[in-house]
Amino acid sequence: MDNDVSAGSGITSVAGRLALGITLLAFGLGATEVIDGVTAADAGSIAQYVGGVALFVVGLFALREGDMTSGTAYSVLGALWFTWAVAEPGSANASGMFLLLFALVALTLAAAPGDQLAKGTYGLFLVALVLMAVAAFAENGSLAKVGGWFAVAAGVVAWYAATAAVANWPTVVPRRAGRGVTATG
C-alpha cells in the first residue's frame, strides 16, 4: 500500500490541518443544527481562536519555512475565520456576500498545487460556502444545513489528512498495475 505521507507531513501542515479541521467541524455541525441548541454562531469562539488566531500563526510559520502554499492558505483562512467570528451580524445579503468572498478564497486554494486531501478539503469547503451564501441570499435554512454537511465533510478530510501524516496512514488510493478485469481458469 502506498502511504505517500511526504506531502504535508511537516508539523506546521499537521497543525494547520488540525486547526482547520476542528474549525470546519464546529462550523459545519453548528450550521446543520444536528446537535440540539447548537448553531453556527456557537462556533464563534472556535472560529476566532482556533480557526483565526491559530491558523494565522501556523500560516506565518509555514511562510517562514518557505511553504508558500500552506502558508498562504492558513494565514488567509485564519484572517477570514477571525473576521467571521468577530464581525457583527449584518443583513442576510451582507452574510451572503461575505460567504461568497470566502468561497473565492476556497476556490483559489482548491486550485493551488498540493496533495489530494488538501484539494478535497478546499473543494468541499468551496461547495459549503457557495451553498451557504445562496442560502443566506434566499434566507433558506434547509440549504444552509446542506452547506453545513459539506463543511463537516471538509473538516473530516482535513482532520484525516493531519492524522494520516502523524499516524502514517494512507493518503492516496493505490492504483492497479493493469487495466480491466482478467479471469483465469
PLY file of the C-alpha trace (Angstrom):
ply
format ascii 1.0
element vertex 185
property float x
property float y
property float z
element edge 184
property int vertex1
property int vertex2
end_header
0.00 0.00 0.00
1.28 3.46 -0.90
1.24 5.79 2.09
2.52 8.93 0.33
2.74 10.93 3.54
5.63 13.10 2.42
3.37 15.88 1.14
2.06 17.92 4.02
3.63 15.88 6.80
5.54 18.76 8.43
4.47 20.00 11.85
3.06 23.27 10.50
0.99 21.40 7.94
-0.31 18.99 10.57
-1.13 21.83 12.98
-2.81 23.81 10.20
-4.90 20.87 9.06
-5.96 20.07 12.63
-6.94 23.69 13.30
-8.83 23.90 10.01
-10.49 20.53 10.58
-11.70 21.41 14.07
-12.97 24.79 12.89
-14.80 23.30 9.91
-16.34 20.57 12.05
-17.59 23.08 14.63
-18.88 25.48 11.97
-20.49 22.71 9.90
-22.10 20.91 12.83
-23.44 24.24 14.06
-24.89 25.02 10.63
-26.58 21.62 10.41
-28.12 22.13 13.87
-27.84 18.37 14.35
-26.84 18.96 17.99
-29.78 20.36 19.90
-29.34 24.04 20.69
-26.03 24.45 18.79
-25.91 26.79 15.81
-23.17 28.07 13.51
-22.95 31.20 15.66
-21.94 28.98 18.59
-18.79 28.06 16.67
-17.64 31.68 17.02
-15.08 31.06 19.78
-13.54 28.13 17.95
-13.52 30.14 14.73
-11.91 33.10 16.46
-9.13 31.31 18.34
-8.52 28.00 16.57
-9.63 28.95 13.06
-8.48 32.55 13.33
-5.50 33.03 15.58
-4.01 29.52 15.46
-4.37 29.16 11.69
-2.91 32.61 11.10
0.12 31.86 13.31
0.61 28.45 11.66
0.44 30.20 8.29
3.18 32.61 9.32
5.38 29.71 10.44
4.75 27.89 7.16
5.70 31.01 5.20
8.85 31.31 7.30
9.70 27.69 6.42
9.25 28.51 2.72
5.96 26.64 2.26
4.14 29.26 0.20
1.02 27.17 -0.49
0.26 26.17 3.11
1.47 29.50 4.46
-0.82 31.44 2.19
-3.76 29.12 2.82
-3.51 29.11 6.59
-2.78 32.81 7.06
-5.59 33.92 4.74
-8.06 31.41 6.20
-7.01 32.48 9.69
-7.74 36.11 8.88
-11.11 35.21 7.35
-12.18 32.95 10.25
-11.19 35.64 12.74
-13.18 38.23 10.80
-16.22 35.93 10.66
-16.01 35.32 14.41
-15.76 38.95 15.50
-17.95 40.61 12.86
-21.30 42.00 13.90
-24.14 40.06 12.32
-25.44 42.06 9.41
-28.19 41.58 6.88
-28.70 38.27 5.10
-27.26 39.81 1.93
-24.15 41.01 3.78
-23.65 37.49 5.16
-24.14 36.03 1.70
-21.58 38.41 0.23
-19.02 37.53 2.92
-19.58 33.80 2.29
-19.15 34.31 -1.47
-15.89 36.18 -0.94
-14.77 33.43 1.42
-15.72 30.93 -1.35
-13.39 32.72 -3.79
-10.53 32.08 -1.38
-11.52 28.40 -1.12
-11.63 28.20 -4.93
-8.13 29.63 -5.17
-6.86 27.18 -2.54
-8.54 24.22 -4.26
-6.76 25.19 -7.49
-3.35 25.66 -5.82
-0.71 22.95 -6.01
-1.00 20.41 -3.23
-1.98 16.91 -2.32
-5.39 15.39 -3.00
-6.55 15.65 0.61
-5.88 19.40 0.67
-7.68 19.83 -2.64
-10.57 17.73 -1.32
-10.78 19.81 1.86
-10.84 23.10 -0.03
-13.19 21.75 -2.71
-15.74 20.59 -0.14
-15.33 23.86 1.75
-15.97 25.76 -1.51
-19.23 23.87 -2.07
-20.26 24.51 1.56
-19.61 28.23 1.25
-21.46 28.59 -2.05
-24.47 26.70 -0.69
-24.46 28.77 2.48
-24.12 32.02 0.52
-27.09 31.12 -1.68
-28.98 30.10 1.47
-28.20 33.48 3.05
-29.37 35.40 -0.03
-32.54 33.28 -0.27
-32.99 33.04 3.51
-33.29 29.28 3.14
-32.37 27.39 6.32
-32.57 23.96 4.68
-29.95 24.88 2.08
-27.72 26.27 4.84
-27.93 22.89 6.58
-26.85 21.12 3.39
-23.91 23.51 3.20
-23.15 22.67 6.80
-22.84 18.99 5.95
-20.33 19.86 3.22
-18.37 21.85 5.82
-18.47 18.81 8.13
-17.14 16.63 5.30
-14.35 19.16 4.63
-13.49 19.13 8.34
-13.30 15.34 8.37
-10.99 15.33 5.35
-8.72 17.98 6.95
-8.66 16.05 10.23
-7.87 12.79 8.38
-5.04 14.45 6.46
-3.44 15.66 9.70
-3.91 12.34 11.46
-2.64 10.40 8.44
0.57 12.43 8.45
1.13 11.72 12.16
0.00 8.07 12.17
1.49 7.20 8.76
-1.93 6.25 7.40
-2.53 6.07 3.64
-3.24 9.35 1.89
-3.70 8.06 -1.65
-5.76 5.29 -3.17
-3.48 2.55 -4.54
-3.67 2.09 -8.28
-3.84 -1.23 -10.02
-0.97 -2.16 -12.30
-3.15 -3.39 -15.15
-6.35 -2.26 -16.73
-9.55 -4.20 -16.90
-10.58 -7.45 -15.32
-8.88 -10.71 -16.17
-10.16 -14.17 -15.43
-8.03 -17.24 -15.14
-9.05 -20.85 -15.32
0 1
1 2
2 3
3 4
4 5
5 6
6 7
7 8
8 9
9 10
10 11
11 12
12 13
13 14
14 15
15 16
16 17
17 18
18 19
19 20
20 21
21 22
22 23
23 24
24 25
25 26
26 27
27 28
28 29
29 30
30 31
31 32
32 33
33 34
34 35
35 36
36 37
37 38
38 39
39 40
40 41
41 42
42 43
43 44
44 45
45 46
46 47
47 48
48 49
49 50
50 51
51 52
52 53
53 54
54 55
55 56
56 57
57 58
58 59
59 60
60 61
61 62
62 63
63 64
64 65
65 66
66 67
67 68
68 69
69 70
70 71
71 72
72 73
73 74
74 75
75 76
76 77
77 78
78 79
79 80
80 81
81 82
82 83
83 84
84 85
85 86
86 87
87 88
88 89
89 90
90 91
91 92
92 93
93 94
94 95
95 96
96 97
97 98
98 99
99 100
100 101
101 102
102 103
103 104
104 105
105 106
106 107
107 108
108 109
109 110
110 111
111 112
112 113
113 114
114 115
115 116
116 117
117 118
118 119
119 120
120 121
121 122
122 123
123 124
124 125
125 126
126 127
127 128
128 129
129 130
130 131
131 132
132 133
133 134
134 135
135 136
136 137
137 138
138 139
139 140
140 141
141 142
142 143
143 144
144 145
145 146
146 147
147 148
148 149
149 150
150 151
151 152
152 153
153 154
154 155
155 156
156 157
157 158
158 159
159 160
160 161
161 162
162 163
163 164
164 165
165 166
166 167
167 168
168 169
169 170
170 171
171 172
172 173
173 174
174 175
175 176
176 177
177 178
178 179
179 180
180 181
181 182
182 183
183 184
